[in-house]
Amino acid sequence: MISLYDYIKKDWSVAGNVSSKLIIFDLDDTIINTTAEINIVKNNEVIKTISNSEFNTYELKPGESFDFSQFDDPKILFKERFTRYWNTLKREYNRGTHISIITARNDASMIREFFLRNGIDIKQELVFAVSSPDFMYQGTIAQKKAKVIKLLSRLGYNTMIFFDDNEQNLKAAKKLENKNLKIHTIKV
């Protein structure tokens, strides 16, 4: 079985261009204004629904669990409205800048299809859905995103700009910064 690193490394150029700079975007409430909500379930019954931004600080009570099924619905995703950062992504994409998407969602192919439908061909290997059951890393969303960023740095990206709406994700990424890796974080 080929590792994720080896899979990406086999051809990590984008449109034939190799770069040491990468711009990383979160998806929900960063590139799109998310209308998908998270259900709080207890005893197999939805007891509450919260927004994506509320999820960032919600602490489950005993017996509760999260249901993210609305985030798996392509009909909801494909009708979402763009934030102002969509223009930043498009501008940088048109300049040939390497772009990566690191989302807490669980279906990278749906995310890539969303961008393709909107005229942006982000390389499949640079779209990460860290909640996918196939994703190889464990931990919190912030820890998983940081592990992806660390992997991307091993590929030669040593200057990164990371846009995310969640402060914990940004802090986890910033902790990776060292003399060989510069990470500029932007809170959306």
Backbone as CSV, one residue per row, in Angstrom:
resi,resn,N_x,N_y,N_z,CA_x,CA_y,CA_z,C_x,C_y,C_z
1,MET,0.851,-1.190,0.000,0.000,0.000,0.000,0.892,1.247,0.000
2,ILE,0.599,2.180,-0.879,1.379,3.406,-1.002,0.960,4.393,0.098
3,SER,1.940,5.061,0.704,1.629,6.039,1.745,1.078,7.310,1.117
4,LEU,0.387,8.089,1.928,-0.155,9.366,1.462,0.976,10.262,0.967
5,TYR,2.084,10.279,1.686,3.238,11.088,1.291,3.739,10.667,-0.092
6,ASP,3.951,9.371,-0.295,4.456,8.875,-1.584,3.466,9.130,-2.713
7,TYR,2.174,9.034,-2.409,1.128,9.271,-3.401,1.181,10.710,-3.913
8,ILE,1.339,11.650,-2.996,1.390,13.059,-3.394,2.731,13.384,-4.040
9,LYS,3.805,12.868,-3.477,5.150,13.207,-3.919,5.425,12.766,-5.357
10,LYS,4.716,11.728,-5.833,5.014,11.213,-7.172,4.905,12.297,-8.242
11,ASP,4.061,13.283,-8.061,3.967,14.423,-8.977,3.304,15.567,-8.235
12,TRP,4.086,16.321,-7.505,3.485,17.371,-6.700,3.530,18.730,-7.372
13,SER,3.760,18.726,-8.674,3.652,19.984,-9.407,2.169,20.264,-9.673
14,VAL,1.861,21.509,-9.861,0.505,21.932,-10.187,0.585,22.641,-11.521
15,ALA,-0.148,22.136,-12.498,-0.114,22.679,-13.854,1.323,22.781,-14.358
16,GLY,2.141,21.787,-13.969,3.526,21.746,-14.411,4.476,22.625,-13.623
17,ASN,3.967,23.374,-12.651,4.797,24.276,-11.869,5.091,23.695,-10.497
18,VAL,6.360,23.640,-10.140,6.768,23.255,-8.790,6.917,24.542,-7.994
19,SER,6.480,24.524,-6.745,6.532,25.733,-5.928,6.850,25.368,-4.484
20,SER,7.436,26.294,-3.763,7.652,26.105,-2.330,6.593,26.858,-1.529
21,LYS,5.705,27.586,-2.230,4.641,28.353,-1.572,3.309,27.645,-1.781
22,LEU,2.517,27.601,-0.717,1.200,26.965,-0.762,0.221,27.820,0.016
23,ILE,-0.955,28.020,-0.551,-2.030,28.682,0.178,-3.072,27.625,0.506
24,ILE,-3.403,27.538,1.796,-4.334,26.537,2.301,-5.610,27.239,2.739
25,PHE,-6.732,26.677,2.318,-8.034,27.199,2.729,-8.834,26.104,3.407
26,ASP,-9.486,26.470,4.484,-10.573,25.671,5.035,-11.760,25.907,4.106
27,LEU,-12.794,25.105,4.195,-13.953,25.291,3.325,-15.097,26.007,4.041
28,ASP,-15.672,25.359,5.050,-16.879,25.863,5.694,-16.610,27.113,6.524
29,ASP,-17.369,28.149,6.235,-17.265,29.454,6.881,-15.923,30.126,6.631
30,THR,-15.216,29.643,5.605,-13.992,30.290,5.141,-14.153,30.631,3.659
31,ILE,-14.383,29.622,2.824,-14.633,29.835,1.393,-16.122,29.944,1.113
32,ILE,-16.924,29.191,1.836,-18.383,29.262,1.675,-19.030,29.587,3.012
33,ASN,-20.177,30.254,2.930,-21.005,30.478,4.111,-21.863,29.223,4.286
34,THR,-21.513,28.417,5.229,-22.140,27.115,5.410,-23.554,27.232,5.954
35,THR,-24.487,26.583,5.281,-25.847,26.478,5.815,-26.086,25.102,6.420
36,ALA,-25.202,24.155,6.122,-25.324,22.827,6.727,-25.161,22.966,8.235
37,GLU,-25.954,22.199,8.965,-25.907,22.251,10.420,-25.558,20.879,10.985
38,ILE,-25.177,20.893,12.239,-24.812,19.664,12.936,-25.921,19.325,13.917
39,ASN,-26.369,18.092,13.861,-27.377,17.632,14.812,-26.687,17.078,16.051
40,ILE,-27.260,17.386,17.215,-26.822,16.772,18.468,-27.829,15.654,18.740
41,VAL,-27.305,14.444,18.869,-28.148,13.260,19.012,-27.945,12.657,20.395
42,LYS,-29.069,12.262,21.001,-29.035,11.532,22.277,-30.140,10.490,22.230
43,ASN,-29.808,9.282,22.589,-30.766,8.167,22.541,-31.411,8.044,21.167
44,ASN,-30.581,8.160,20.117,-31.019,8.045,18.711,-32.040,9.092,18.299
45,GLU,-32.082,10.217,18.997,-33.020,11.290,18.674,-32.264,12.614,18.600
46,VAL,-32.594,13.427,17.588,-31.987,14.749,17.472,-32.593,15.637,18.553
47,ILE,-31.735,16.137,19.435,-32.220,16.981,20.523,-31.921,18.455,20.309
48,LYS,-31.003,18.727,19.373,-30.600,20.108,19.140,-29.862,20.173,17.816
49,THR,-29.917,21.310,17.151,-29.164,21.552,15.925,-28.314,22.797,16.145
50,ILE,-27.033,22.694,15.744,-26.126,23.828,15.923,-25.462,24.174,14.593
51,SER,-24.991,25.397,14.504,-24.305,25.857,13.299,-22.853,25.379,13.315
52,ASN,-22.194,25.522,12.185,-20.782,25.166,12.081,-19.944,25.978,13.055
53,SER,-20.237,27.265,13.210,-19.453,28.089,14.132,-19.725,27.702,15.583
54,GLU,-20.940,27.308,15.906,-21.245,26.848,17.268,-20.529,25.531,17.571
55,PHE,-20.345,24.704,16.550,-19.658,23.419,16.713,-18.237,23.615,17.242
56,ASN,-17.606,24.711,16.821,-16.214,24.956,17.215,-16.026,25.010,18.730
57,THR,-17.076,25.349,19.473,-16.944,25.455,20.931,-17.912,24.556,21.697
58,TYR,-18.754,23.824,20.996,-19.753,22.983,21.678,-19.089,21.781,22.341
59,GLU,-19.431,21.539,23.577,-18.928,20.364,24.294,-20.079,19.392,24.494
60,LEU,-19.882,18.185,23.998,-20.921,17.162,24.141,-21.159,16.842,25.610
61,LYS,-22.435,16.670,25.940,-22.806,16.238,27.284,-22.892,14.714,27.280
62,PRO,-22.881,14.096,28.432,-22.939,12.620,28.478,-24.101,12.064,27.647
63,GLY,-23.788,11.086,26.834,-24.795,10.425,25.999,-25.051,11.105,24.668
64,GLU,-24.468,12.285,24.436,-24.681,13.007,23.183,-23.624,12.620,22.152
65,SER,-23.998,12.773,20.887,-23.049,12.589,19.789,-23.405,13.568,18.672
66,PHE,-22.456,13.775,17.770,-22.665,14.663,16.633,-23.146,13.862,15.435
67,ASP,-24.041,14.471,14.661,-24.486,13.919,13.377,-24.198,14.986,12.319
68,PHE,-23.241,14.674,11.421,-22.802,15.622,10.395,-23.425,15.332,9.035
69,SER,-24.538,14.644,8.989,-25.092,14.164,7.716,-25.369,15.289,6.719
70,GLN,-25.698,16.488,7.184,-25.945,17.582,6.233,-24.672,17.959,5.478
71,PHE,-23.506,17.731,6.074,-22.237,18.033,5.416,-21.889,16.995,4.347
72,ASP,-22.624,15.879,4.356,-22.419,14.834,3.347,-23.350,14.999,2.156
73,ASP,-24.237,15.981,2.205,-25.252,16.177,1.170,-24.732,17.136,0.093
74,PRO,-24.430,16.611,-1.101,-23.899,17.496,-2.147,-24.891,18.587,-2.558
75,LYS,-26.195,18.325,-2.436,-27.180,19.346,-2.804,-27.037,20.589,-1.935
76,ILE,-26.735,20.383,-0.666,-26.521,21.532,0.225,-25.217,22.229,-0.146
77,LEU,-24.152,21.461,-0.332,-22.849,22.052,-0.659,-22.899,22.869,-1.946
78,PHE,-23.495,22.316,-2.991,-23.456,22.959,-4.304,-24.315,24.219,-4.391
79,LYS,-25.137,24.488,-3.378,-25.923,25.735,-3.398,-25.400,26.782,-2.418
80,GLU,-24.285,26.483,-1.740,-23.733,27.422,-0.756,-23.234,28.699,-1.426
81,ARG,-23.241,29.781,-0.671,-22.776,31.070,-1.166,-21.324,31.286,-0.747
82,PHE,-20.598,31.950,-1.608,-19.185,32.194,-1.365,-18.972,33.358,-0.408
83,THR,-17.876,33.267,0.363,-17.446,34.386,1.190,-16.538,35.264,0.334
84,ARG,-16.061,36.335,0.891,-15.155,37.218,0.149,-13.818,36.546,-0.128
85,TYR,-13.494,35.490,0.601,-12.222,34.795,0.389,-12.230,33.931,-0.869
86,TRP,-13.400,33.705,-1.426,-13.485,33.005,-2.712,-12.696,33.782,-3.768
87,ASN,-12.818,35.112,-3.747,-12.087,35.936,-4.717,-10.580,35.824,-4.517
88,THR,-10.126,35.711,-3.280,-8.702,35.511,-3.003,-8.246,34.181,-3.586
89,LEU,-9.016,33.133,-3.341,-8.680,31.814,-3.869,-8.614,31.854,-5.390
90,LYS,-9.633,32.427,-6.045,-9.661,32.501,-7.510,-8.477,33.287,-8.063
91,ARG,-8.183,34.421,-7.447,-7.068,35.251,-7.911,-5.753,34.471,-7.836
92,GLU,-5.501,33.834,-6.709,-4.258,33.084,-6.536,-4.218,31.859,-7.451
93,TYR,-5.335,31.213,-7.634,-5.407,30.067,-8.544,-5.057,30.516,-9.963
94,ASN,-5.626,31.639,-10.390,-5.356,32.160,-11.736,-3.905,32.602,-11.912
95,ARG,-3.225,32.926,-10.827,-1.803,33.272,-10.876,-0.914,32.027,-10.927
96,GLY,-1.515,30.850,-10.725,-0.740,29.611,-10.725,-0.215,29.219,-9.358
97,THR,-0.673,29.903,-8.310,-0.272,29.566,-6.950,-0.823,28.193,-6.587
98,HIS,-0.034,27.407,-5.900,-0.512,26.103,-5.431,-1.544,26.334,-4.329
99,ILE,-2.693,25.655,-4.460,-3.800,25.799,-3.521,-4.109,24.429,-2.924
100,SER,-4.365,24.414,-1.615,-4.801,23.197,-0.935,-6.065,23.512,-0.148
101,ILE,-6.929,22.531,-0.045,-8.120,22.630,0.792,-7.960,21.594,1.894
102,ILE,-8.083,22.040,3.139,-8.085,21.124,4.276,-9.373,21.394,5.047
103,THR,-10.299,20.457,4.961,-11.618,20.629,5.552,-11.899,19.543,6.577
104,ALA,-12.771,19.860,7.515,-13.196,18.872,8.506,-14.228,17.906,7.916
105,ARG,-14.676,18.173,6.716,-15.648,17.266,6.082,-15.011,15.908,5.826
106,ASN,-15.830,14.960,5.326,-15.309,13.601,5.175,-15.271,13.073,3.748
107,ASP,-15.483,13.929,2.745,-15.502,13.437,1.367,-14.711,14.384,0.462
108,ALA,-13.444,14.058,0.268,-12.575,14.913,-0.544,-13.031,14.979,-1.989
109,SER,-13.561,13.887,-2.534,-13.988,13.910,-3.938,-15.175,14.844,-4.137
110,MET,-16.083,14.929,-3.162,-17.207,15.864,-3.268,-16.695,17.304,-3.222
111,ILE,-15.691,17.550,-2.388,-15.120,18.894,-2.283,-14.450,19.271,-3.603
112,ARG,-13.691,18.341,-4.153,-13.023,18.621,-5.435,-14.062,18.884,-6.526
113,GLU,-15.126,18.090,-6.552,-16.198,18.284,-7.542,-16.829,19.665,-7.385
114,PHE,-17.019,20.113,-6.155,-17.561,21.444,-5.897,-16.691,22.513,-6.554
115,PHE,-15.372,22.408,-6.368,-14.464,23.388,-6.965,-14.451,23.273,-8.488
116,LEU,-14.451,22.057,-9.012,-14.480,21.880,-10.470,-15.726,22.533,-11.075
117,ARG,-16.866,22.356,-10.431,-18.112,22.964,-10.926,-18.045,24.484,-10.909
118,ASN,-17.143,25.009,-10.084,-16.991,26.458,-9.985,-15.725,26.958,-10.673
119,GLY,-15.183,26.139,-11.581,-14.086,26.562,-12.437,-12.701,26.519,-11.823
120,ILE,-12.540,25.840,-10.698,-11.249,25.755,-10.019,-10.836,24.281,-9.965
121,ASP,-9.725,23.965,-10.616,-9.252,22.586,-10.681,-8.115,22.391,-9.683
122,ILE,-8.492,22.192,-8.421,-7.492,21.941,-7.384,-7.062,20.483,-7.500
123,LYS,-5.769,20.283,-7.518,-5.224,18.940,-7.641,-5.816,18.035,-6.552
124,GLN,-6.322,16.883,-6.948,-6.978,15.966,-6.019,-6.122,15.680,-4.783
125,GLU,-4.818,15.512,-4.987,-3.932,15.191,-3.876,-3.763,16.332,-2.879
126,LEU,-4.246,17.521,-3.218,-4.151,18.663,-2.316,-5.489,19.015,-1.672
127,VAL,-6.475,18.110,-1.813,-7.771,18.277,-1.158,-7.848,17.223,-0.059
128,PHE,-7.934,17.694,1.189,-7.936,16.801,2.346,-9.240,16.949,3.123
129,ALA,-9.932,15.841,3.310,-11.141,15.777,4.131,-10.763,14.977,5.376
130,VAL,-10.419,15.671,6.445,-9.794,15.014,7.595,-10.757,14.190,8.452
131,SER,-12.064,14.269,8.189,-13.010,13.430,8.923,-13.377,12.171,8.155
132,SER,-12.758,11.954,7.026,-13.007,10.745,6.247,-12.603,9.519,7.056
133,PRO,-13.406,8.465,7.005,-13.013,7.229,7.691,-11.696,6.669,7.146
134,ASP,-11.346,7.020,5.909,-10.102,6.550,5.300,-8.901,7.408,5.665
135,PHE,-9.134,8.536,6.316,-8.034,9.432,6.658,-7.144,8.759,7.684
136,MET,-5.847,8.841,7.470,-4.916,8.047,8.258,-4.530,8.630,9.613
137,TYR,-4.930,9.848,9.933,-4.539,10.465,11.186,-5.700,10.495,12.172
138,GLN,-5.362,10.414,13.451,-6.350,10.489,14.531,-6.163,11.803,15.282
139,GLY,-7.130,12.134,16.132,-7.021,13.330,16.962,-8.151,14.302,16.682
140,THR,-8.005,15.497,17.224,-8.996,16.543,16.999,-8.868,17.052,15.564
141,ILE,-9.822,17.831,15.136,-9.748,18.431,13.797,-8.481,19.275,13.690
142,ALA,-8.170,20.053,14.708,-6.965,20.891,14.682,-5.704,20.033,14.559
143,GLN,-5.646,18.928,15.290,-4.485,18.040,15.216,-4.366,17.399,13.835
144,LYS,-5.497,16.990,13.274,-5.480,16.372,11.944,-5.033,17.374,10.880
145,LYS,-5.548,18.593,10.963,-5.146,19.611,9.993,-3.657,19.925,10.129
146,ALA,-3.167,19.972,11.350,-1.740,20.226,11.564,-0.895,19.098,10.976
147,LYS,-1.353,17.877,11.099,-0.607,16.746,10.537,-0.546,16.835,9.012
148,VAL,-1.636,17.286,8.395,-1.632,17.470,6.941,-0.638,18.565,6.565
149,ILE,-0.640,19.657,7.305,0.287,20.754,7.018,1.727,20.277,7.173
150,LYS,1.991,19.480,8.171,3.336,18.920,8.353,3.715,18.048,7.161
151,LEU,2.783,17.236,6.686,3.016,16.406,5.501,3.322,17.290,4.294
152,LEU,2.552,18.348,4.113,2.763,19.245,2.976,4.134,19.913,3.050
153,SER,4.602,20.197,4.253,5.936,20.786,4.382,7.007,19.778,3.965
154,ARG,6.786,18.509,4.215,7.738,17.473,3.793,7.807,17.367,2.271
155,LEU,6.777,17.836,1.597,6.757,17.806,0.134,7.525,18.970,-0.478
156,GLY,7.999,19.874,0.354,8.781,20.991,-0.162,8.109,22.344,-0.014
157,TYR,6.886,22.366,0.459,6.234,23.652,0.707,6.805,24.216,2.007
158,ASN,7.528,25.319,1.912,8.123,25.883,3.126,7.594,27.271,3.467
159,THR,6.705,27.775,2.637,6.008,29.028,2.913,4.518,28.767,2.692
160,MET,3.733,28.909,3.761,2.310,28.619,3.672,1.495,29.763,4.250
161,ILE,0.357,29.968,3.635,-0.635,30.903,4.153,-1.876,30.058,4.405
162,PHE,-2.398,30.103,5.619,-3.500,29.235,6.032,-4.689,30.080,6.463
163,PHE,-5.789,29.981,5.719,-7.037,30.674,6.018,-7.988,29.691,6.703
164,ASP,-8.498,30.047,7.876,-9.443,29.176,8.585,-10.276,30.041,9.517
165,ASP,-11.487,29.588,9.803,-12.363,30.327,10.714,-12.191,29.879,12.160
166,ASN,-11.440,28.801,12.391,-11.312,28.249,13.729,-9.936,28.572,14.315
167,GLU,-9.949,29.242,15.443,-8.709,29.667,16.092,-7.829,28.483,16.487
168,GLN,-8.428,27.387,16.942,-7.636,26.212,17.346,-6.878,25.622,16.155
169,ASN,-7.518,25.586,15.002,-6.852,25.079,13.802,-5.650,25.949,13.443
170,LEU,-5.824,27.248,13.543,-4.748,28.180,13.219,-3.596,28.075,14.219
171,LYS,-3.924,27.949,15.495,-2.878,27.816,16.518,-2.082,26.535,16.326
172,ALA,-2.779,25.430,16.021,-2.092,24.151,15.810,-1.147,24.241,14.614
173,ALA,-1.568,24.934,13.568,-0.714,25.106,12.389,0.485,25.993,12.719
174,LYS,0.245,27.062,13.427,1.317,28.010,13.752,2.410,27.355,14.600
175,LYS,2.038,26.385,15.436,3.022,25.683,16.276,4.034,24.902,15.442
176,LEU,3.712,24.623,14.193,4.615,23.881,13.310,5.713,24.753,12.732
177,GLU,5.536,26.053,12.834,6.484,26.978,12.226,7.867,26.818,12.848
178,ASN,8.887,26.864,12.001,10.276,26.800,12.450,11.135,27.545,11.437
179,LYS,12.450,27.434,11.565,13.327,28.194,10.665,13.206,27.751,9.213
180,ASN,12.729,26.537,8.971,12.567,26.030,7.613,11.132,26.076,7.090
181,LEU,10.191,26.438,7.956,8.778,26.482,7.587,8.133,27.740,8.147
182,LYS,7.664,28.594,7.254,6.976,29.815,7.643,5.493,29.650,7.342
183,ILE,4.673,29.859,8.368,3.223,29.723,8.220,2.571,31.027,8.666
184,HIS,1.905,31.668,7.739,1.140,32.871,8.033,-0.315,32.442,8.173
185,THR,-0.917,32.685,9.323,-2.311,32.283,9.551,-3.217,33.482,9.443
186,ILE,-4.379,33.261,8.850,-5.371,34.328,8.685,-6.708,33.828,9.233
187,LYS,-7.164,34.477,10.299,-8.462,34.150,10.911,-9.552,34.792,10.075
188,VAL,-10.453,33.989,9.589,-11.555,34.450,8.743,-12.746,34.766,9.625
